[in-house]
Amino acid sequence: MSNNITKKYILGVDQGTTGTTTLVMDENWDIVSRGYIEHEQIYPKPGWVEHDPMEIWDKTKESIRLALEAGKIDIEEIKALGLDNQGETVMLWNKVTGLPVYNALVWQDKRTAEEADQLKEEWDEKIRNKTGLIPDAYFSALKIKWVLDNVEGVREGVAKGEILAGTLDTWLIWKLTGGKVYITDGSTAARTMLLNICQGDWDEEILEKLDIPRSILPDIHPSSKIFGYTDPAVFFNCKLPISASIVDQPAALFGQACFEPGMVKTTYGTGCFMEMNTGDEVVSSKNDLLSIIAWRLGDKNTYALEGGVYITGAAVQWLRDGLQIIDNVAETEQMALSVPDNGGVYFVPAFAGLAAPYWDQYARGMMIGITGGTTRAHIVRATLEGIAFQVKEILDAMRKDSGIAIDVMRVDGGAVANKFLMQFQADILGIPVDVPEITETTALGAAYLAALGIGVFDSLDDIKDNWKLGKRFVPQMGTEERGRLCSNWSKAVERSRNWEKEIA
């Protein structure tokens, strides 16, 4: 292989909940090629969701290989690799054998819901003040504790110094470097419910409360720097700098060039996540949003408010795979437009409870307003509208918490291709919705940070100039109609709440 090959591409790798996407970006920040591959979703019991970490390691490499092949690109032409990860999904492994002690527990996993309730009763205010989060099974901390307490031999392995714990960024970087680099970044550490968000380090008091040893947790680094190099023995015979690591949703905020306080983006994927940049200030939410570290550059944190919806794209997939009333996701746009309205049908897709602003682990999915005149098209339309209603609730909460008048929302993710959904979203928000030319902003954000980490960019201003508007959706709905629809949605949500909770 020639040493004279010009290095001119950046890899952005998005390791997501259902699959891994790799983008190859050229010097003009156009997408040269793309690789995508899904991995298995494992459901051992109701409410339990797992991933096989070894499969994710293999599929991540496969995603990169597919992207390189699609673009007919030699690995030696790559300048650097940036990685983003699922966030709260966490695992433990044996550093001697290099094997997981148990599957990764996915952010959707609810096996620790009762422990989260107990922690909320005892330490709600303390957890919020220290971590910016709300005690919930969603986050990594109680998942780590569950593996320590329930998988045979793990506590003994910890005592011997053989066990490591980490989110999937930590695992993949450890694997990519042949076990030489054991780190996470500030944005990912902030998703664990173990990080003191103001001090920027693991919180000893919370660790002691949950009986989680500090020794099994990685060191915390900035989101953009050279962490280490890929080991040629495990990575395409190539020594490549790994120069970015960040959580998926802040990665999309970065990819959308939302660098100024008050800028907002929403990503539509399996779930739906909104972030508002709050600059160097931690904004404490009075409306049950999360205060997070968006990214850490050098020794400076940029903070954000976040609101998440557990089930959005997954609800559309359920129409296809569960109810089997659609053949493919793409047809939902025309089906929704084939009826003049939702026919009075509202669908609250609380399959795994409700996140912000309710944080109700016991809510369940509900469809209401069905009559003899309800058709498939009404159900499809209600599903898409349900996504938009949930996004509006989060945006309203952000306005209240921040005191900032939000006048536009940038969007990304697969669902932005649905013109009905984007128009209805603008209508129900009452502000424009901007779709960029590049909508895969999660992997793009990882690539931007990787380029920043090796000095391709001098500042965020250089990145900001790359953002280009693809299409703007302007609200067309009247205030009265918007109010009526939102009022009906609120009534539907109330009927879905606390369904699974036993009432004494």
N, C-alpha and C positions, 0 to 999 in steps of 0.2 A: 504494500500500500504506500503510495507516494506521500512524502512529508511536505510536498509543495502545494497541496490542496488548499485553496483559499477558504477560510472559515467565515461564513457569511449568514448562517441561519441560527435562530434561537428556538429551542423546544419549550413549549408550554404544556405541561402534563396536568390534567384535571382528573384526580382520582375521586370519582363520585360514588353516590349510593348504589346506583344500578350498573355502572360501567365506568370505564376509563377512556378519556379523550386526550389525544395528543395533537397539538397544532404545530406545524412548522411555519415560522414567520421569517420573511425575508428582510432585507435591509430597508425596504420601503414600508414595512409593517403590513404587508399583504399576506394573506394565508396562501402558502404554496401547496400544502397538502394536509391531510387530516387522517388520523387513525382512531377507530373506536371499536371497543369490544365490551360486551356485557359480562358480568359475573353472577354467580348463583345467589339468590336470596334464600336463606335457611330459616325455617320457622319450626323449631322443635316443639313448642307449646304455644297456645294462644297468648298473644302479647309479647312473645319472645322473638327477637329478630337477630340473626347472626350472619357473619361473613367468614369465609375460609381465608385466613391471611396468606397462606401459601398460594392459593388461587389468585388472590389480588396481586401478589408479587409477580407471578407468571403473566397475568393478564396486562399488568402495567408495561412489562417489557414487550409483550405482543402488540399493544397499542402503539408503542414507539416504533416497532418494526414495521407495522402496517403504514404508519405515516411516512416513514423513510422510503418504503417501497413505492407508495402512491406518488411521491414526488421525485422518484428516481434520484434520491439524495444519498450520498455517502456519509456515514456517521462522522467521518473526519471533517466534514464541512460544517459541523455544528459548533458554535462558539460556547454555548452554555445551556444548562437545563434548569428550568424553574418548575416547582411542584406545588400544587394546592391539594388540599385534603378535605375529607368529609366533616371534620370538626370533632364532634363528641365521640364518634365511634372509637373504641379503645380495645387494647389487647395486652396480654402479658406473654412473655416468651422466655425460654431458657437460653442465656447467652453462650453457654457451652455447646449445646447441641444445635443452636440456631433455630429451634422449632417452637411453635406456639404451644403453650400449656393448655389452651382452650381456644375456641373460635373467638373472633372479634365480636364484641357486643355493640350492635349498631345503635345510632342515636335514637332510632324509633323504638328500641327495646324498652318494655315496661315492667320487667320482672322485679325491679326495685321500687315500685310505686309506693308500697306501704312504708318502706324505710324512708322514702322521700317525704311522705306525710308526717312521719314522726320527727324527722329533722326540721321540717317546716314549723312544727309546733314548738320545738325546743329552741331553734336557732334561726328563725326566719330573718329577723332584722340583722343579725350578725352576718349571716351569709350574704345578704344583699349589700351591706355596707362594705364588706371585705372584697367580694368577688364581682359585684355588679350584676349578679345572677339571682335567680329565684330557686330555692330548693326544689329540685325536680329530677325524676328518673331520666330525663332527657340528657343530662350532663354526665361527664365521664366518671366523676368521683365515686358514686355509689356502684357503678359498674365494676371499677377496679376492686372495690371492697368485696363485691359479690364473688369475683373470681378468687380472691385471697381466702375468703371464708368457706367457699363451697367446692373448690377443685382440689382433690386430694394431692398432697405433697407440695403445694405451692408455698405455703408458709414456711415449710422446712427448706425449700429451695431459696427463699428470701434470706433465711438465717445463714445459709451457706454462701450468700453473695452471688447466686446464679441467676436470679430472676430480674428481668427488666420489664417495665410497663411503659406504654406509650400510645398516643394516637397514631393514625396510619401514616402521617408524615414521618414520625420518628422511626417506625418500622421500615418504611421504604428507603429512607436515607441510610439507615443502618445496613439494610440489605444491599443497596446500590454501592456502598463503600466497603463492602466485604466485612462489615462489623467494626469498622474503624471509627465511625462518627455516630454519636448518640446524643441527639439534640432535638429540640422543638423550637418554634418561634413564639414570640409574645402573643400573637393573635390566636394561635392554637391553644397555648397554655391557658388563655383566658376562657376557653370553652370547657374546661375540666371541672370547674367549681372548687378548684384547689389553689388558684392563683390569687394573691392579693393584688388587685388591679392597680392600686395606687403605688405600692412598693415595687411591683413588677417581678415578684419572686413567689415561690411556693409558700403558702401560709402554714406556719408550724402549728398553730392552734387548731386549724381545721384538720390537718394531717393527724394530729394526736386524737382528735375527736372521732375520726373515722378509722383509726388504727391502720393508717397507710404509711409505710416507711418512706422517708425522704430518699433513701438510698436507691429505690427502684425507679425514681423519676429522672427524666433527662435534664440537661442544662438548657437554659432558656437564652435564645439568641435573637438578634434582629431578624426581620423578615427578608432582608436583602443583603447578602454578603456571600463570599465563597466559603461554604461550610466544609467542603472537602471535594474529593474527586471520585468518580466512579471507578470501581475496581475492574480492570480489563478482563479478569478471570470470570466475572459474572455479567458483564455488560458490553457485549458486542466488540470485545477486544479493544476497548477504547477507554482512555483516561480523560474524562470530561468534567469540567467544573460544575458543581451543583451550587447555584448562586441565588436561589429563592425558595422560600417555604412559607406558606400562608394558608389560612382557612379558606374554603371555597367562596363563601359569601363576601368577606372583605376583599378577596381576590377580584371578584366581579366589580365591587365598588372601585377598586384601583383600575381595573380594565376599562371602566366607564369614565375614567379621569375625573371622578368626583373628589377633587382635592381641596375644595373650599368648604368651610363650615356651612351647613344648611343644604348642601347638595345631597340628593336622594336617588338611589337606584333600587329597583326591584327585579329579582331574578325568578323566573318561572321555570321550575323543574319538577321533580317528584313532589317536593314541597315548594313553598313560595316564601322568599325571604327579602325583607326590605331593610336597607341600612341608610342611616343619615350620618354624614360626617359631622362630628361636633368639635373638630380641631384638637387642641391640646387640653381640652376640658372634659372631665368625666361628668356627664349629665345624669343625675339620679332621677330615675323614672318614677312618677307618681301614678302611672297608668300600666304598670306591670310589663314594660318593655325591658330589654336587657341593655346594660351598659357594657360595652366591650372594647377591647383593643382592636382597632381595625388593622393597623400595621405598626411595626417598630422599625424606624430607619435610624441607624446609629444608636444613640442613647435617647432618642425622642419618640414617644408614643403619639400616634394619632388615634383618637377615640371615636366611637360611633354609638348611636342607638340602634338597636335591632329588634325587629318583630318578625316572627316566623309563623307560617301556616304549615302544619304537618302534611296535609293531603291536598294537592291541587292537580298536578299532572297525573298523579296516581289515581285520582277519581275518574279521569277520562280513560285511563287504562282499564279501570274496573268496568266501565261501560262496554269496553271491547272484550275483555277476558272473563269478567264475572257475569255480567248480564248478557253479554254477547248481542247487544242491540246496535253496535256499529262494527264494521269490518276493519276500519283503520282510523287513527286519530285525525287524519287530514280531512275526513268527510264531516267532522263536527261543525266546521264553519258554515258550510252550505245548509246543513240540517238546521242549525240555529237560525239562519236567515230565512228558512222556509216557512216559519211561523211569525206572526206579527209581534208576539210577546211570549212570556213564559206560561201563559194560560193559568196563572195563579199558582204555579208549582215552584216550590223553593226546596233546594237540596243543600243540607249542611253536611259536608263530607268528613265528619268527625270520626273516621275509622280508628284513629289512635288517640282520641281525645282532642281537646282544643288547646292550642298554644296561646300566644299573646292575642288580645289582652286578657284572656279568661284564665289560662293555666288550669284547665279542668281536665284531669287525667281520666275522669269517669264519664265524660260526654261520649256519645256514640252517633254514628251517621244516621241522618233522618231525612226523609223526603215527605213533604206535607203539601196539601192543596190539590191532591190527585182527585180527579173526577172521571166520569165516564167519557169525557171528551179529551182526556189526556192522551197524547201520542208520544211515540219515541222522540220526535223532534222537540216536544216540550221538555222531556227529561234531559235531553242533550243540552238544550238551551239553559235549563236551570242549573246544570252542572257547571257550565262555563260562567254563568252569572254568579254562582256561589264562590268561584275563585275571586272574581272582581270585588264582591261584597267584603270578603275577608281582608283583601288588600286595603280597601277603604278604611276599615276599622283600625288597621295599624297606622295608616297615614294620619288619621284623625288623632290618634294617641300621640304620635310624634309632634304634631303641631302643638298639642297641649303641653307636652313635656318641655319642648325647646323654646316655645314662644316665637318660633320663626314661621313666617308666612311662606309656605312651600308653593311655588308657582309653576313647577314643571316636575315630572317624574321620568327619569331614564329607565328603560326596561331592557331585559335580555333574557336569554333562555329559549328553549324550544317552542314554547307556546306563543311567543311574539309573532310567529308566522300566521297565527289565527287572527284575521282582520276583524272578525266579529268581536272576539274577546278584547282586542286592543281598543276598538271603538267604544264598546260598552264600559271598559275600564276608564277611559277618558270621560265618558258621560257621567258615570257614577261618582268620580272624583271631582268633576267640575274644573279640571286643569288639563293642559296638554300632556300627552304621553309620547315620549320620544324614543324611537327605535333606531339604534345606530346601524351603520353599514355592517360592522362585524358584531354579530349577536352572541357569539361564543366568548363572552367577555371574562369568564372565569379562567379558562386556560390562557386567554390573552393577558389577563392581569398577572398570572404567574410568569409569563414570558417577559412582560415589561419589567417586573421586579428582578428577573434573572439578568436582563440587559443592564439594569441599573447597578446590580451587584458586581458586574465586571467592568463598569465604566463606560458602556456604550452611550448612556445618557448622563448628562451633567446635573440635571435637575428635573423636578416634576414638570416644569414648564415645557421641557422638550417632549415629554409624553403627552401632555395636554393637547398639543398641536396636532396629534395624530387622530383625535376623536372626530368622527364624521357622522353627521345625521343621515340616516337612511330614509325614515318616514316619520312625520308628525301626525298624531291623531288628535283632533281638536274636539272638545265637548260640544254636543248638539242637543242634549237633553235639557228640558226646562227644570227649574228649581222645584216646582210642585211635584212633578213626576219622580224626580230623584228622591225627594222626601218620602213619598208613598212607598216606593220600592224598598228603601232602606228601613222604614218602619216595619214592613212585613218581614224583611230578613231578620230583624232583631227579635221579633216574636218567634220565628222559627228556631233561632239559636237557643232561646230560653227553653223551648220544649225539648231540645236535644241534651241539655246539661244534666250532669249527675246521674245519668241513666244506670251506670254499673255500680253505683255506690249503694251499699246496703243501708236502709233507713231503719234505725232502732225503733 
